């Protein structure tokens, strides 16, 4: 199927009705983000649009199903990502996955650690780690920085968000906090519910923006229609 600007317009219009957690039904305002893409492409009701890469889809579904404050916030938060992902099936999915994890480590992890620092007696440690994560340049460096932080501070294990465990790279520390859910992306927004992050929408939008940034970096075809999103 040849993707056009009209498909992007239809997606944008459908999202004006809101998005729900879970697949939903093919009715405006009662679909998840990937089901809305299928509807815009005149495809049967599904959350597997063929023009979206499998790693991008996993990321989008996990993010769609988080605890947004309401269905309108969910749609607005995912609007740019819904358009940018069009044609992402042509991208190297491993590169997307690894680039996203690096971006989340550089942007979202520091947000969370600065949030934790507000109420912790270890605030200086958290703030120092946030600064280090902002400065990492490669995925290996980000993973090593997170692991070192976890091993150096026993109380920080719950917040280490280990890249290796989440992605199955062989460092299954067995913390038992459900890192594997939604391909490990719970790491990015605090194990489902942000560990008290308020407002959570702000954190989820930051995650979505990381996805958009990576898709731009990889020149996903849909990015040329982001000008439609105001």
GUVEXMI-579938 format. One line per 10 residues: for each residue x, y, z of N, C-alpha, C, CB. Coordinates in Angstrom, 2 decimals, decimal comma. Glycine has a CB too. Layout:
! residues N
X Y Z X Y Z X Y Z X Y Z | ...
***
This chain:
! residues 230
0,84 -1,20 0,00 0,00 0,00 0,00 0,87 1,25 0,00 -0,95 0,01 1,22 | 0,54 2,18 -0,88 1,26 3,44 -0,92 0,65 4,39 0,10 1,22 4,05 -2,34 | 1,47 4,85 1,03 1,01 5,77 2,05 0,98 7,20 1,50 1,92 5,70 3,29 | -0,04 7,94 1,86 -0,18 9,31 1,38 -0,49 10,25 2,53 -1,28 9,40 0,31 | -0,44 11,54 2,24 -0,75 12,54 3,25 -2,20 12,42 3,71 -0,49 13,94 2,71 | -3,06 11,90 2,86 -4,46 11,73 3,25 -4,61 10,69 4,35 -5,30 11,32 2,05 | -3,76 9,65 4,34 -3,78 8,67 5,43 -3,40 9,36 6,75 -2,81 7,48 5,13 | -2,39 10,20 6,68 -1,98 10,93 7,89 -3,10 11,84 8,37 -0,70 11,75 7,61 | -3,78 12,49 7,45 -4,90 13,35 7,82 -6,02 12,55 8,50 -5,45 14,08 6,59 | -6,32 11,37 7,97 -7,38 10,54 8,54 -7,02 10,08 9,95 -7,64 9,31 7,65
-5,74 9,73 10,15 -5,29 9,33 11,49 -5,46 10,51 12,45 -3,81 8,86 11,46 | -5,03 11,67 12,02 -5,13 12,86 12,86 -6,58 13,14 13,23 -4,52 14,08 12,14 | -7,48 12,99 12,26 -8,90 13,23 12,51 -9,49 12,19 13,46 -9,67 13,22 11,20 | -9,11 10,94 13,30 -9,61 9,88 14,18 -9,16 10,12 15,62 -9,13 8,50 13,70 | -7,94 10,61 15,78 -7,44 10,83 17,14 -8,15 11,99 17,84 -5,95 11,08 17,10 | -8,83 12,82 17,07 -9,63 13,88 17,69 -10,73 13,31 18,58 -10,24 14,79 16,62 | -11,10 12,05 18,33 -12,17 11,40 19,10 -11,62 10,71 20,35 -12,89 10,37 18,23 | -10,29 10,66 20,51 -9,68 9,99 21,66 -9,26 8,58 21,32 -10,64 9,96 22,83 | -8,50 7,97 22,23 -8,03 6,59 22,10 -8,29 5,85 23,41 -6,52 6,54 21,73 | -8,53 4,54 23,29 -8,76 3,73 24,48 -7,57 2,81 24,74 -10,05 2,91 24,34
-7,46 2,33 25,96 -6,50 1,27 26,28 -7,08 -0,04 25,77 -6,20 1,21 27,82 | -6,23 -0,90 25,22 -6,71 -2,15 24,65 -7,17 -1,94 23,21 -7,86 -2,71 25,49 | -7,39 -3,02 22,50 -7,72 -2,96 21,08 -8,97 -2,13 20,79 -7,91 -4,35 20,55 | -10,03 -2,34 21,57 -11,28 -1,63 21,35 -12,04 -2,16 20,14 -11,00 -0,16 21,17 | -12,91 -1,33 19,61 -13,72 -1,69 18,43 -13,54 -0,59 17,40 -15,24 -1,88 18,80 | -13,83 -0,92 16,13 -13,55 0,04 15,05 -14,63 1,11 14,96 -13,42 -0,70 13,71 | -14,64 1,94 15,97 -15,54 3,09 16,07 -14,69 4,26 16,54 -16,76 2,80 17,06 | -14,82 5,43 15,92 -14,03 6,59 16,37 -14,16 6,81 17,87 -14,46 7,84 15,62 | -13,02 6,94 18,52 -13,02 7,15 19,96 -13,02 5,88 20,78 -14,18 7,96 20,34 | -13,11 4,73 20,11 -13,17 3,45 20,82 -12,08 2,50 20,34 -14,53 2,81 20,64
-11,01 3,04 19,79 -9,90 2,24 19,27 -8,60 2,60 19,96 -9,76 2,43 17,75 | -7,65 1,67 19,95 -6,29 1,98 20,36 -5,59 2,67 19,20 -5,51 0,69 20,80 | -4,38 3,13 19,40 -3,70 3,90 18,38 -3,43 3,08 17,12 -2,39 4,44 18,93 | -3,01 1,82 17,26 -2,71 1,03 16,06 -3,98 0,61 15,34 -1,90 -0,19 16,43 | -5,07 0,42 16,08 -6,36 0,14 15,45 -6,84 1,35 14,66 -7,41 -0,27 16,50 | -6,56 2,55 15,18 -6,92 3,78 14,47 -6,15 3,89 13,16 -6,66 5,02 15,35 | -4,90 3,47 13,17 -4,11 3,47 11,93 -4,73 2,51 10,92 -2,64 3,08 12,21 | -5,11 1,31 11,38 -5,76 0,35 10,48 -7,04 0,93 9,90 -6,06 -0,97 11,21 | -7,82 1,60 10,73 -9,07 2,19 10,25 -8,79 3,26 9,21 -9,86 2,79 11,42 | -7,77 4,09 9,44 -7,42 5,15 8,50 -6,96 4,58 7,16 -6,34 6,04 9,09
-6,40 3,38 7,19 -5,93 2,72 5,97 -7,00 1,84 5,34 -4,69 1,89 6,27 | -8,23 1,90 5,89 -9,35 1,09 5,39 -9,05 -0,40 5,47 -9,67 1,47 3,96 | -8,39 -0,80 6,55 -8,07 -2,20 6,80 -9,03 -2,76 7,84 -6,61 -2,35 7,26 | -9,17 -4,10 7,92 -10,00 -4,70 8,97 -9,50 -4,30 10,35 -10,01 -6,22 8,83 | -10,38 -4,36 11,33 -10,04 -3,97 12,70 -8,91 -4,85 13,22 -11,28 -4,07 13,62 | -7,83 -4,22 13,64 -6,64 -4,94 14,10 -5,71 -3,94 14,74 -5,93 -5,68 12,92 | -4,75 -4,44 15,51 -3,70 -3,57 16,04 -2,36 -3,88 15,38 -3,58 -3,72 17,58 | -2,42 -4,41 14,14 -1,21 -4,78 13,42 -1,17 -4,15 12,03 -1,11 -6,31 13,30 | -1,10 -2,83 11,94 -1,00 -2,20 10,63 0,29 -2,63 9,93 -1,05 -0,67 10,75 | 0,21 -3,11 8,70 1,40 -3,64 8,02 2,48 -2,60 7,74 1,01 -4,28 6,74
2,13 -1,34 7,78 3,11 -0,29 7,48 3,92 0,12 8,71 2,40 0,93 6,90 | 3,70 -0,55 9,84 4,40 -0,21 11,09 5,35 -1,33 11,47 3,39 0,06 12,24 | 6,59 -1,01 11,72 7,59 -2,01 12,11 7,23 -2,69 13,42 8,95 -1,37 12,23 | 7,64 -3,95 13,56 7,20 -4,74 14,72 7,73 -4,19 16,04 7,65 -6,17 14,56 | 8,93 -3,65 16,06 9,44 -3,06 17,31 8,73 -1,73 17,61 10,97 -2,84 17,22 | 8,44 -0,97 16,57 7,71 0,29 16,75 6,31 -0,02 17,29 7,61 1,08 15,41 | 5,68 -1,05 16,72 4,34 -1,44 17,17 4,35 -1,83 18,65 3,80 -2,60 16,32 | 5,31 -2,63 19,07 5,37 -3,05 20,47 5,51 -1,84 21,39 6,55 -4,03 20,69 | 6,34 -0,92 20,98 6,51 0,30 21,77 5,21 1,08 21,85 7,62 1,18 21,15 | 4,55 1,25 20,70 3,32 2,04 20,65 2,20 1,40 21,47 2,86 2,21 19,20
2,05 0,08 21,38 0,98 -0,59 22,13 1,23 -0,47 23,63 0,87 -2,08 21,72 | 2,48 -0,68 24,04 2,80 -0,55 25,45 2,51 0,84 25,97 4,25 -0,89 25,69 | 2,84 1,85 25,17 2,62 3,23 25,58 1,14 3,60 25,55 3,41 4,18 24,67 | 0,43 3,12 24,54 -1,01 3,36 24,44 -1,74 2,87 25,69 -1,59 2,66 23,20 | -1,32 1,73 26,21 -2,07 1,08 27,29 -1,68 1,53 28,68 -1,89 -0,40 27,19 | -0,80 2,52 28,77 -0,45 3,06 30,08 -1,60 3,86 30,69 0,80 3,93 29,97 | -1,40 4,29 31,93 -2,46 4,95 32,69 -2,52 6,45 32,40 -2,26 4,73 34,19 | -2,87 6,80 31,16 -3,09 8,20 30,81 -4,26 8,73 31,64 -3,36 8,37 29,28 | -4,31 10,01 31,84 -5,35 10,58 32,69 -6,74 10,42 32,08 -5,07 12,05 32,93 | -6,83 10,42 30,75 -8,10 10,19 30,06 -7,82 9,86 28,60 -9,04 11,44 30,18
-8,86 9,52 27,86 -8,68 9,08 26,47 -8,26 10,20 25,54 -9,96 8,46 25,97 | -8,63 11,43 25,87 -8,20 12,57 25,06 -6,70 12,82 25,25 -9,00 13,83 25,42 | -6,25 12,74 26,48 -4,82 12,90 26,75 -4,01 11,81 26,06 -4,55 12,88 28,27 | -4,54 10,59 26,07 -3,86 9,48 25,40 -3,70 9,79 23,91 -4,65 8,15 25,60 | -4,76 10,23 23,27 -4,71 10,52 21,84 -3,77 11,68 21,53 -6,10 10,83 21,33 | -3,85 12,74 22,30 -2,99 13,90 22,05 -1,53 13,56 22,30 -3,41 15,07 22,94 | -1,27 12,74 23,31 0,09 12,36 23,61 0,72 11,48 22,55 0,15 11,67 24,91 | -0,11 10,71 21,86 0,39 9,76 20,86 0,22 10,27 19,43 -0,32 8,44 21,00 | -0,32 11,47 19,25 -0,68 11,97 17,92 0,53 12,03 16,98 -1,31 13,35 18,04 | 1,61 12,67 17,41 2,79 12,78 16,55 3,38 11,40 16,25 3,85 13,67 17,20
3,45 10,57 17,26 4,01 9,24 17,09 3,18 8,41 16,13 4,11 8,53 18,44 | 1,85 8,57 16,16 0,95 7,81 15,28 1,23 8,11 13,81 -0,50 8,13 15,61 | 1,58 9,35 13,52 1,87 9,74 12,14 3,32 9,41 11,78 1,60 11,24 11,93 | 4,24 9,70 12,68 5,66 9,47 12,41 5,96 8,00 12,14 6,50 9,94 13,58 | 5,19 7,08 12,73 5,47 5,65 12,59 5,07 5,09 11,22 4,76 4,89 13,67 | 4,31 5,85 10,43 3,86 5,35 9,13 5,08 5,02 8,25 2,95 6,38 8,42 | 5,10 3,83 7,70 6,21 3,41 6,86 7,41 2,89 7,64 6,65 4,53 6,01 | 7,27 2,78 8,96 8,41 2,33 9,78 8,74 0,86 9,58 8,13 2,58 11,23 | 7,90 0,13 8,84 8,23 -1,25 8,51 9,45 -1,34 7,62 7,05 -1,93 7,83 | 9,84 -0,22 7,01 11,01 -0,20 6,13 12,31 0,04 6,90 10,85 0,88 5,06
12,19 0,33 8,19 13,37 0,65 9,00 13,97 -0,60 9,64 13,01 1,65 10,09 | 15,25 -0,52 9,98 15,91 -1,59 10,73 15,36 -1,56 12,15 17,47 -1,42 10,73 | 14,64 -2,62 12,53 13,94 -2,61 13,82 14,87 -2,71 15,00 12,95 -3,74 13,87 | 15,99 -3,39 14,84 16,96 -3,45 15,94 17,57 -2,07 16,17 18,07 -4,49 15,63 | 17,85 -1,36 15,11 18,39 -0,01 15,25 17,37 0,88 15,94 18,79 0,57 13,88 | 16,10 0,75 15,56 15,07 1,53 16,24 15,03 1,20 17,73 13,70 1,27 15,61 | 15,00 -0,08 18,04 14,92 -0,51 19,44 16,08 0,03 20,25 14,89 -2,04 19,53 | 17,29 -0,14 19,75 18,46 0,28 20,51 18,56 1,81 20,59 19,73 -0,29 19,87 | 18,21 2,48 19,50 18,24 3,94 19,50 17,21 4,50 20,47 18,00 4,50 18,09 | 16,05 3,84 20,53 15,01 4,29 21,46 15,48 4,11 22,90 13,71 3,51 21,23
16,07 2,96 23,20 16,54 2,74 24,57 17,59 3,76 24,97 17,11 1,33 24,71 | 18,46 4,11 24,04 19,46 5,13 24,36 18,77 6,47 24,63 20,48 5,27 23,21 | 17,83 6,83 23,77 17,13 8,10 23,94 16,34 8,14 25,26 16,18 8,35 22,76 | 15,67 7,03 25,60 14,94 6,97 26,87 15,90 7,12 28,05 14,17 5,65 26,97 | 17,06 6,50 27,93 18,05 6,62 28,99 18,56 8,04 29,16 19,21 5,70 28,73 | 18,69 8,74 28,04 19,21 10,11 28,09 18,17 11,12 28,55 19,72 10,51 26,73 | 16,90 10,84 28,29 15,85 11,82 28,53 14,91 11,43 29,67 15,04 12,01 27,27 | 14,36 10,23 29,62 13,32 9,85 30,58 13,91 9,38 31,90 12,44 8,77 29,99 | 14,97 8,62 31,85 15,59 8,17 33,09 15,98 9,36 33,98 16,82 7,31 32,79 | 16,62 10,40 33,44 16,92 11,56 34,29 15,66 12,22 34,87 17,70 12,58 33,50
14,58 12,26 34,10 13,33 12,83 34,63 12,87 12,05 35,86 12,24 12,81 33,55 | 12,91 10,72 35,76 12,46 9,90 36,87 13,36 10,06 38,09 12,41 8,44 36,46 | 14,67 10,05 37,87 15,57 10,15 39,01 15,49 11,51 39,68 17,00 9,87 38,56 | 15,26 12,55 38,91 15,07 13,87 39,53 13,76 13,91 40,31 15,09 14,98 38,45 | 12,77 13,18 39,82 11,52 13,07 40,55 11,74 12,34 41,87 10,45 12,35 39,70 | 12,47 11,23 41,84 12,73 10,47 43,07 13,52 11,32 44,06 13,51 9,18 42,75 | 14,41 12,17 43,55 15,27 12,97 44,42 14,47 13,95 45,29 16,28 13,74 43,58 | 13,27 14,32 44,83 12,47 15,30 45,56 12,05 14,81 46,94 11,24 15,65 44,76 | 11,92 13,48 47,08 11,42 12,94 48,34 12,38 11,95 49,00 10,09 12,26 48,11 | 13,58 11,84 48,47 14,53 10,85 48,98 15,62 11,49 49,83 15,17 10,08 47,82
16,08 10,75 50,84 17,22 11,23 51,62 18,53 10,96 50,88 17,24 10,57 53,02 | 18,41 10,35 49,69 19,58 10,10 48,84 19,52 11,01 47,61 19,63 8,61 48,40 | 18,94 12,18 47,76 18,67 13,05 46,61 19,94 13,38 45,82 18,02 14,33 47,08 | 21,05 13,60 46,48 22,28 13,96 45,78 22,75 12,83 44,88 23,37 14,33 46,76 | 22,58 11,60 45,36 22,97 10,43 44,56 22,10 10,32 43,33 22,87 9,14 45,40 | 20,78 10,49 43,51 19,86 10,42 42,38 20,15 11,52 41,36 18,42 10,51 42,86 | 20,40 12,72 41,83 20,67 13,83 40,94 21,96 13,63 40,16 20,72 15,13 41,71 | 22,95 13,07 40,81 24,22 12,80 40,14 24,03 11,75 39,06 25,29 12,33 41,15 | 23,22 10,72 39,36 22,98 9,68 38,36 22,19 10,25 37,18 22,23 8,49 38,99 | 21,24 11,10 37,45 20,47 11,73 36,37 21,40 12,49 35,43 19,40 12,69 36,95
22,35 13,22 36,00 23,30 13,97 35,19 24,16 13,04 34,33 24,19 14,83 36,08 | 24,58 11,92 34,91 25,40 10,96 34,17 24,62 10,37 33,00 25,89 9,84 35,09 | 23,33 10,06 33,24 22,53 9,47 32,17 22,30 10,46 31,03 21,19 8,99 32,73 | 22,18 11,71 31,33 22,01 12,72 30,28 23,24 12,80 29,38 21,73 14,09 30,89 | 24,39 12,40 29,91 25,64 12,57 29,19 26,09 11,33 28,42 26,71 12,98 30,14 | 25,38 10,19 28,58 25,81 8,98 27,87 25,64 9,17 26,37 25,01 7,76 28,35 | 26,52 8,54 25,61 26,52 8,71 24,16 26,14 7,44 23,40 27,88 9,17 23,69 | 26,30 6,29 24,03 26,00 5,03 23,35 25,13 4,16 24,24 27,31 4,29 22,97 | 24,49 3,17 23,63 23,64 2,26 24,40 24,47 1,48 25,40 22,89 1,31 23,47 | 25,64 1,01 24,99 26,50 0,26 25,92 26,87 1,11 27,12 27,77 -0,23 25,20
27,16 2,37 26,88 27,50 3,27 27,98 26,31 3,48 28,90 28,01 4,62 27,45 | 25,12 3,62 28,31 23,91 3,80 29,12 23,63 2,58 29,96 22,70 4,11 28,23 | 23,75 1,40 29,37 23,51 0,16 30,11 24,52 0,01 31,23 23,57 -1,06 29,16 | 25,78 0,29 30,94 26,82 0,15 31,96 26,60 1,14 33,10 28,21 0,37 31,33 | 26,17 2,35 32,78 25,92 3,37 33,81 24,77 2,94 34,71 25,60 4,73 33,16 | 23,71 2,38 34,14 22,59 1,92 34,94 23,00 0,74 35,83 21,42 1,51 34,03 | 23,75 -0,20 35,27 24,18 -1,36 36,05 25,09 -0,94 37,20 24,92 -2,38 35,15 | 26,01 -0,05 36,91 26,94 0,41 37,95 26,18 1,09 39,09 27,97 1,38 37,36 | 25,17 1,86 38,74 24,36 2,54 39,75 23,64 1,52 40,62 23,36 3,48 39,09 | 23,07 0,50 39,99 22,34 -0,52 40,74 23,26 -1,28 41,68 21,66 -1,51 39,78
24,45 -1,63 41,20 25,37 -2,41 42,03 26,01 -1,58 43,14 26,46 -3,02 41,16 | 26,15 -0,30 42,90 26,79 0,56 43,90 25,85 0,93 45,04 27,32 1,82 43,24 | 24,55 0,89 44,79 23,58 1,35 45,78 22,46 0,33 45,92 23,01 2,74 45,39 | 22,51 -0,43 46,98 21,51 -1,49 47,17 20,08 -0,95 47,13 21,75 -2,20 48,48 | 19,89 0,23 47,71 18,54 0,78 47,77 18,05 1,20 46,38 18,49 1,98 48,72 | 18,95 1,26 45,41 18,58 1,75 44,08 18,20 0,63 43,12 19,70 2,55 43,50 | 18,27 -0,62 43,54 17,99 -1,71 42,61 16,63 -1,58 41,95 18,09 -3,03 43,33 | 15,64 -1,19 42,72 14,29 -1,10 42,16 14,19 -0,04 41,07 13,29 -0,79 43,26 | 15,14 0,92 41,06 15,07 2,01 40,12 16,12 1,91 39,01 15,22 3,32 40,84 | 16,80 0,82 38,92 17,91 0,72 37,99 17,48 0,52 36,55 18,82 -0,39 38,40
16,29 -0,01 36,33 15,75 -0,18 34,97 16,77 -0,82 34,06 15,31 1,17 34,40 | 17,20 -2,00 34,43 18,32 -2,61 33,71 17,97 -2,94 32,26 18,76 -3,87 34,42 | 18,71 -2,35 31,35 18,48 -2,59 29,92 18,60 -4,07 29,58 19,46 -1,77 29,08 | 19,60 -4,71 30,15 19,87 -6,09 29,79 18,69 -7,00 30,13 21,11 -6,58 30,50 | 18,15 -6,85 31,31 17,06 -7,73 31,71 15,82 -7,45 30,87 16,74 -7,55 33,21 | 15,52 -6,19 30,67 14,31 -5,83 29,92 14,35 -6,36 28,50 14,14 -4,32 29,91 | 15,51 -6,38 27,91 15,62 -6,83 26,53 16,17 -8,24 26,39 16,49 -5,90 25,77 | 16,36 -8,94 27,51 16,80 -10,32 27,44 18,23 -10,50 26,97 15,90 -11,08 26,54 | 19,10 -9,59 27,34 20,49 -9,69 26,91 21,34 -10,58 27,81 21,09 -8,33 26,84 | 20,70 -11,28 28,74 21,45 -12,25 29,52 21,83 -11,83 30,91 22,65 -12,60 28,80
21,34 -10,70 31,38 21,65 -10,26 32,74 20,38 -10,27 33,57 22,30 -8,87 32,73 | 19,74 -11,41 33,65 18,46 -11,51 34,37 18,73 -11,53 35,86 17,67 -12,79 33,93 | 18,75 -10,37 36,47 19,07 -10,28 37,89 17,98 -10,84 38,79 19,34 -8,85 38,25 | 16,78 -11,01 38,23 15,72 -11,64 39,02 15,12 -10,75 40,08 16,24 -12,86 39,66 | 15,04 -9,45 39,81 14,44 -8,57 40,81 12,94 -8,81 40,96 14,68 -7,12 40,44 | 12,32 -9,41 39,92 10,90 -9,75 40,02 9,97 -8,56 39,94 10,66 -10,46 41,27 | 10,35 -7,53 39,22 9,50 -6,35 39,12 8,80 -6,24 37,77 10,30 -5,10 39,37 | 8,76 -7,33 37,00 8,00 -7,31 35,76 8,64 -6,49 34,65 6,65 -6,79 36,02 | 9,98 -6,48 34,57 10,64 -5,69 33,54 10,24 -6,11 32,13 12,15 -5,81 33,70 | 9,88 -7,37 31,95 9,63 -7,86 30,61 8,33 -7,40 30,00 9,66 -9,33 30,61
7,43 -6,83 30,78 6,13 -6,42 30,25 6,30 -5,42 29,12 5,27 -5,82 31,36 | 5,51 -5,63 28,06 5,54 -4,72 26,90 6,95 -4,54 26,39 4,93 -3,36 27,27 | 7,69 -5,63 26,31 9,06 -5,64 25,81 9,98 -4,75 26,63 9,09 -5,20 24,36 | 9,66 -4,66 27,90 10,57 -3,94 28,78 10,37 -2,44 28,84 11,93 -4,21 28,38 | 9,41 -1,90 28,12 9,30 -0,46 28,08 8,76 0,13 29,38 8,44 -0,05 26,95 | 8,31 -0,70 30,30 7,93 -0,18 31,61 9,11 0,51 32,28 7,39 -1,30 32,50 | 10,31 0,09 31,93 11,50 0,76 32,44 11,38 2,27 32,24 12,77 0,23 31,74 | 10,90 2,63 31,06 10,95 4,03 30,68 9,97 4,89 31,45 10,69 4,17 29,23 | 8,85 4,33 31,83 7,90 5,17 32,52 7,51 4,62 33,86 6,69 5,37 31,69 | 8,46 3,99 34,54 8,32 3,70 35,95 7,40 2,55 36,28 7,85 4,89 36,64
7,65 1,39 35,68 6,88 0,21 36,03 5,37 0,46 36,01 7,29 -0,29 37,39 | 4,86 0,81 34,88 3,42 1,00 34,65 2,89 2,35 35,11 2,66 -0,09 35,35 | 3,19 2,76 36,32 2,48 3,91 36,84 3,39 5,03 37,36 1,58 3,47 37,94 | 4,62 5,04 36,94 5,48 6,18 37,20 5,95 6,35 38,62 4,78 7,38 36,81 | 5,71 5,35 39,46 6,16 5,42 40,85 5,80 6,76 41,48 7,67 5,19 40,94 | 4,54 7,13 41,32 4,07 8,36 41,94 4,35 9,62 41,15 4,68 8,49 43,26 | 4,82 9,47 39,91 5,10 10,65 39,10 3,79 11,37 38,80 5,84 10,27 37,78 | 3,74 12,65 39,09 2,51 13,41 38,94 2,83 14,76 38,29 1,80 13,61 40,32 | 2,25 15,08 37,13 1,26 14,24 36,43 1,93 13,20 35,55 0,33 15,11 35,59 | 1,36 12,01 35,49 1,94 10,94 34,70 1,91 11,26 33,21 1,21 9,62 34,96
0,90 11,99 32,76 0,83 12,33 31,33 2,13 13,00 30,86 -0,37 13,27 31,06 | 2,68 13,87 31,70 3,92 14,57 31,32 5,04 13,58 31,04 4,34 15,55 32,42 | 5,13 12,55 31,87 6,17 11,55 31,70 5,91 10,71 30,44 6,24 10,65 32,93 | 4,67 10,33 30,22 4,31 9,53 29,05 4,54 10,30 27,76 2,86 9,07 29,15 | 4,25 11,59 27,77 4,50 12,42 26,59 6,00 12,47 26,29 3,95 13,85 26,80 | 6,81 12,54 27,33 8,26 12,54 27,13 8,71 11,24 26,47 9,00 12,73 28,48 | 8,12 10,12 26,88 8,44 8,84 26,26 8,04 8,85 24,80 7,73 7,68 27,00 | 6,82 9,32 24,51 6,35 9,38 23,13 7,27 10,27 22,29 4,91 9,91 23,07 | 7,70 11,38 22,85 8,57 12,30 22,11 9,93 11,67 21,81 8,76 13,58 22,90 | 10,38 10,79 22,69 11,62 10,05 22,41 11,43 9,17 21,18 12,04 9,19 23,64
10,27 8,52 21,10 9,98 7,70 19,93 9,95 8,51 18,66 8,67 6,98 20,11 | 9,31 9,69 18,71 9,26 10,57 17,54 10,67 11,00 17,13 8,39 11,81 17,83 | 11,50 11,35 18,11 12,86 11,79 17,82 13,65 10,70 17,11 13,58 12,20 19,10 | 13,50 9,46 17,55 14,23 8,36 16,92 13,70 8,11 15,51 14,10 7,07 17,77 | 12,39 8,18 15,33 11,82 7,99 13,99 12,28 9,09 13,04 10,29 7,95 14,05 | 12,41 10,31 13,53 12,96 11,39 12,71 14,40 11,11 12,34 12,85 12,74 13,46 | 15,15 10,67 13,34 16,57 10,37 13,13 16,74 9,28 12,07 17,23 9,93 14,45 | 15,82 8,31 12,06 15,91 7,19 11,12 15,18 7,48 9,82 15,34 5,94 11,76 | 14,59 8,68 9,71 13,89 9,11 8,50 12,71 8,19 8,17 14,86 9,14 7,32 | 11,90 7,91 9,17 10,67 7,18 8,94 9,80 7,98 7,97 9,91 6,91 10,28
9,23 7,34 6,95 8,45 8,07 5,93 7,37 8,97 6,50 7,82 7,10 4,99 | 6,70 8,54 7,56 5,60 9,33 8,11 6,03 10,67 8,69 4,92 8,56 9,16 | 7,31 10,83 8,98 7,77 12,08 9,60 7,56 13,29 8,70 9,24 11,96 9,96 | 7,49 13,06 7,39 7,30 14,21 6,50 5,91 14,82 6,63 7,53 13,79 5,06 | 5,00 14,12 7,34 3,65 14,66 7,53 3,42 15,18 8,94 2,62 13,59 7,22 | 4,46 15,27 9,74 4,31 15,80 11,10 3,88 17,25 11,11 5,61 15,65 11,86 | 4,07 17,93 10,01 3,65 19,34 9,92 2,12 19,46 10,06 4,11 19,97 8,56 | 1,40 18,34 9,87 -0,06 18,36 10,03 -0,47 18,49 11,49 -0,66 17,10 9,45 | 0,43 18,12 12,40 0,11 18,07 13,82 0,45 19,41 14,44 0,88 16,93 14,53 | -0,54 20,05 15,02 -0,33 21,36 15,64 -0,27 21,23 17,16 -1,44 22,35 15,24
***
